[in-house]
Amino acid sequence: MTAVKPVLDAFLEFNIVLGLSALIWLAARAALGRTSMRHGFVAQLRSLKTLCICVVLSPVLALGVSTIAGLVWPGRAVALGDIAVAAYLRGDIAMPAAQFEALLNSRERWIDHVLSGNNAFVTYASIALALISAMLAVRVMRDAWAIRKAVKSSFLWRRSSNVDIRLSDRVTVPFAVRGLRRRHVVLPSHLLNAPAELRFALAHEFQHIRAKDVEWELGFELLRPVLFWNPAYLVLKHQFDRLRELACDQSVVSRKGINAKDYTTCLLDYCARSVALSNPRVLHVALVNGSKAKHVLRQRVVALTEAPITTAHLPAAFLGMTLTLATVLAIGSASIRQTQDWSHDRLMLSTVVNLERLEARNQGN
């Protein structure tokens, strides 16, 4: 149990940071919705990807914030727990010392409670979560195997330095996927008889490959078995899926020779073919996505018809937003860290608790 406790504590801290990142992103999105930058889907996607990278690097960012704070403001606490202890010792918090310490250590006590196995409900809930996680992991492997079969059964039509273009009679919607070494774009064979649709499909899938969307989709799906229970993961995954397609559409129609009206017509046509499909929906990105095609397509058509097509590189405003999101998340990560050292304030609180308990024992005698 001693070896498992740090792992569980790190996992819990990661999920708290994930929840914080979802709140930060939703707040930023609401703020952007009131500005002219609400149609900058490419830049928004870049900012969201940066935020997700910051979530993964949150332990490093938290350590950096703590180090910088220690150099700039020596002795100033960064973690919320240490700030609360300092406020309690100043008399800003009116609460019995034992009760305050119990509240302060609630996270550690919860982890001990889970690992003890004394509560039947907690044990059964943990088993249920583990079973669901195993089922989702099996589904990811099943879908990966199905996609691998679809790629293997297709015909190699064209090959570039790192992408294979393949044709298949078994698929009706183009999609991009990656293997261990190479990326693949799989196209329905009938597109050879429709040059315009073939051009749109290739432009769309190659844009996903350029933007590394396939790798990001793979990462999100591999995390699903361990994060499925966290609403923050679902929020960020939904936001990524939405911006991924809107940004891809915006990048494609901004190119010379790509007509937005014809491209939209192509989307509508593929939607009609894909709504009822039961193809695997993970580990790849497609022109239209399976069971969510209707809802996703409506957003994409509205964006193509109403949003101005902007092709500028990441503007200064979005660069500032990205840095702001990363900074806020770094500070938030540092503030929720569970401090393990016994600072002067912690020793003082422990002393107050012991004195309080001794006084209660004396009164009892």
PyMOL commands that set and color helices and strands:
alter all, ss='L'
color gray80, all
select helices_A, chain A and resi 4-32+36-39+41-56+58-72+80-89+97-104+106-116+120-152+189-193+195-210+213-227+231-253+260-274+290-306+316-335+344-364
alter helices_A, ss='H'
color red, helices_A
select strands_A, chain A and resi 155-159+163-168+175-178+183-188+284-286
alter strands_A, ss='S'
color yellow, strands_A
deselect
rebuild
show_as cartoon
